[in-house]
Amino acid sequence: MPRETAERVREAMRVAARRTFLPPSVRHLASVDRPIGIGWDATNSQPSTVARMLELLDARPGHRVLDVGAGSGWTTAILAELGAEAVGVELVPQLVEQGNGNLAAHAASTGRPAPRIRQATDGILGLPEDAPWDRILVSADFGRLPDALVAQLAEGGRMVAPVAGAMLVVDVRDGRPHVRTDGTGYAFVPLRG
């Protein structure tokens, strides 16, 4: 992984401070490197895992990025800080509302427009009507490669997703997905779709 990518991710995570995206009752845990429950069986992911996923994703300015399982809005905000045109999608209506509130508060502190989290449609993964995406970040485990999301990637696109405890990186080249594993032992809440 190029050092420049890791530095960009670290700076974006510093600007989009995790604390802002946690419920008030657990904000004191913001610096702890572990997942934190945010309600509705969802978590705000472990910072070291988020950093690794974002380094693998390598979102760049101008990329259209879909953040699947956006939850609190933290990763959506980080993606926006990386210069991406980020759109979150979340199935739980209360998390959509909470996440958009968090994104608006973060945007007010930076003076930049807030990205949005959209309500997912039950039974449909991602936002196929807005595809193709340059990057897709998945913050929940589908248990198998989510082909419906792979189909939403643009040529040259990349998806990073936990699948059955492994972190998969999917690159689309010549119209075909090329899959590699970057480590195992990851634990994520299940992706519902």
C-alpha positions as CSV (number, residue, x, y, z in Angstrom):
1,M,0.0,0.0,0.0
2,P,1.5,3.4,-1.0
3,R,2.4,5.5,2.0
4,E,0.6,8.5,0.4
5,T,-2.7,6.5,0.5
6,A,-2.3,5.7,4.2
7,E,-1.5,9.3,5.0
8,R,-4.5,10.6,3.0
9,V,-6.8,8.1,4.9
10,R,-5.3,9.0,8.3
11,E,-5.8,12.7,7.6
12,A,-9.4,12.2,6.4
13,M,-10.1,10.1,9.6
14,R,-8.7,12.9,11.7
15,V,-10.9,15.5,10.1
16,A,-14.0,13.3,10.3
17,A,-13.5,12.5,14.0
18,R,-15.2,9.3,15.1
19,R,-16.6,11.0,18.2
20,T,-18.9,13.1,16.1
21,F,-20.6,10.0,14.7
22,L,-21.2,8.2,18.0
23,P,-24.3,8.5,20.1
24,P,-23.6,10.8,23.1
25,S,-23.8,7.8,25.6
26,V,-20.7,6.1,24.0
27,R,-18.7,9.1,22.8
28,H,-16.2,8.6,25.6
29,L,-15.2,5.3,23.8
30,A,-14.3,7.1,20.5
31,S,-10.6,6.5,20.9
32,V,-10.9,2.8,21.7
33,D,-9.9,0.6,18.8
34,R,-13.0,-1.7,18.7
35,P,-16.5,-1.7,17.2
36,I,-19.0,0.4,19.2
37,G,-22.8,-0.3,19.2
38,I,-24.9,2.6,17.8
39,G,-28.3,0.9,18.2
40,W,-30.5,-1.1,15.9
41,D,-28.0,-4.0,15.9
42,A,-25.4,-1.8,14.1
43,T,-21.9,-0.8,15.1
44,N,-19.5,1.9,14.3
45,S,-16.6,-0.1,13.1
46,Q,-13.1,-0.5,14.7
47,P,-10.9,2.4,13.5
48,S,-8.0,0.2,12.5
49,T,-10.3,-1.9,10.3
50,V,-11.9,1.2,8.8
51,A,-8.4,2.6,8.0
52,R,-7.3,-0.7,6.3
53,M,-10.6,-0.9,4.3
54,L,-10.2,2.7,3.1
55,E,-6.5,2.2,2.2
56,L,-7.5,-0.9,0.1
57,L,-10.4,1.1,-1.5
58,D,-8.1,3.9,-2.5
59,A,-11.0,6.4,-3.1
60,R,-9.7,9.4,-5.0
61,P,-11.1,12.9,-5.7
62,G,-13.9,12.7,-8.3
63,H,-14.6,9.0,-7.7
64,R,-18.3,8.1,-7.3
65,V,-18.4,6.0,-4.1
66,L,-21.2,4.0,-2.6
67,D,-21.0,3.3,1.1
68,V,-23.1,0.2,1.8
69,G,-24.3,-0.1,5.4
70,A,-23.5,3.5,6.2
71,G,-24.8,3.4,9.7
72,S,-23.7,6.4,11.7
73,G,-22.3,8.2,8.5
74,W,-18.7,8.0,9.7
75,T,-17.3,6.2,6.7
76,T,-19.4,8.3,4.3
77,A,-17.9,11.4,5.9
78,I,-14.4,10.0,5.6
79,L,-14.9,9.2,1.9
80,A,-16.1,12.7,1.3
81,E,-13.0,14.0,3.1
82,L,-11.0,11.9,0.6
83,G,-12.5,14.0,-2.1
84,A,-15.0,11.3,-3.3
85,E,-18.6,11.9,-4.4
86,A,-19.9,9.7,-1.5
87,V,-23.4,8.4,-1.2
88,G,-24.3,6.2,1.8
89,V,-27.1,3.6,1.7
90,E,-28.6,2.1,4.9
91,L,-31.6,-0.2,5.5
92,V,-32.6,0.9,9.1
93,P,-34.6,4.2,8.8
94,Q,-33.5,5.4,12.3
95,L,-29.9,5.0,11.2
96,V,-30.5,6.9,8.0
97,E,-31.9,9.8,10.1
98,Q,-29.2,9.6,12.7
99,G,-26.4,9.3,10.1
100,N,-27.7,12.2,8.0
101,G,-27.9,14.3,11.2
102,N,-24.3,13.4,12.0
103,L,-23.2,14.2,8.4
104,A,-24.9,17.6,8.6
105,A,-23.2,18.4,12.0
106,H,-19.8,17.4,10.5
107,A,-20.4,19.5,7.3
108,A,-21.3,22.5,9.5
109,S,-18.0,22.2,11.2
110,T,-16.0,22.0,7.9
111,G,-18.0,24.4,5.8
112,R,-18.4,21.9,3.0
113,P,-21.6,20.3,1.7
114,A,-22.7,17.1,3.5
115,P,-22.9,13.8,1.7
116,R,-26.2,12.0,2.2
117,I,-27.3,8.6,3.3
118,R,-30.2,7.2,1.3
119,Q,-32.8,4.7,2.5
120,A,-32.1,1.2,1.1
121,T,-34.9,-0.7,-0.5
122,D,-35.5,-4.0,1.3
123,G,-34.4,-6.9,-0.9
124,I,-32.1,-4.7,-3.1
125,L,-28.4,-4.4,-2.4
126,G,-26.8,-1.0,-3.1
127,L,-28.2,1.6,-5.4
128,P,-28.3,-0.1,-8.8
129,E,-30.3,2.7,-10.4
130,D,-27.4,5.1,-9.8
131,A,-24.6,2.6,-10.9
132,P,-22.0,2.4,-12.1
133,W,-19.8,3.3,-9.1
134,D,-16.0,3.8,-9.1
135,R,-15.7,2.4,-5.6
136,I,-18.0,0.5,-3.2
137,L,-17.3,0.1,0.5
138,V,-19.3,-2.5,2.3
139,S,-19.4,-2.3,6.1
140,A,-21.3,-5.5,6.8
141,D,-20.8,-9.2,6.0
142,F,-23.0,-10.7,3.4
143,G,-21.5,-14.2,4.0
144,R,-20.6,-14.6,0.3
145,L,-19.5,-12.3,-2.5
146,P,-22.4,-9.9,-3.1
147,D,-22.7,-10.3,-6.8
148,A,-25.4,-7.6,-7.0
149,L,-22.9,-5.1,-5.8
150,V,-20.1,-6.3,-8.0
151,A,-22.5,-5.7,-10.9
152,Q,-22.8,-2.0,-9.9
153,L,-19.0,-1.4,-10.3
154,A,-17.7,0.6,-13.2
155,E,-14.9,-0.7,-15.4
156,G,-11.7,-0.1,-13.4
157,G,-13.9,0.0,-10.2
158,R,-13.1,-1.5,-6.9
159,M,-15.1,-2.9,-4.0
160,V,-13.9,-3.7,-0.5
161,A,-16.1,-6.0,1.5
162,P,-15.9,-8.4,4.4
163,V,-17.1,-11.8,3.4
164,A,-17.3,-14.7,5.9
165,G,-14.6,-13.1,8.0
166,A,-12.2,-12.3,5.2
167,M,-11.6,-8.9,3.6
168,L,-12.1,-9.1,-0.1
169,V,-10.9,-6.7,-2.7
170,V,-12.8,-6.9,-6.0
171,D,-11.4,-5.1,-9.0
172,V,-13.3,-5.0,-12.3
173,R,-11.0,-5.3,-15.3
174,D,-12.1,-6.1,-18.9
175,G,-15.6,-6.5,-17.6
176,R,-14.7,-9.2,-15.2
177,P,-14.3,-9.2,-11.4
178,H,-10.9,-10.1,-10.1
179,V,-11.0,-11.0,-6.4
180,R,-8.2,-11.2,-3.8
181,T,-8.2,-11.6,-0.1
182,D,-6.5,-9.1,2.3
183,G,-6.5,-10.8,5.6
184,T,-9.0,-12.9,7.7
185,G,-10.5,-12.8,11.1
186,Y,-12.7,-9.8,10.6
187,A,-16.1,-9.7,12.4
188,F,-18.9,-7.5,11.0
189,V,-22.6,-7.4,11.6
190,P,-24.6,-9.3,8.9
191,L,-25.5,-7.4,5.7
192,R,-29.2,-7.4,5.3
193,G,-30.6,-6.8,1.8
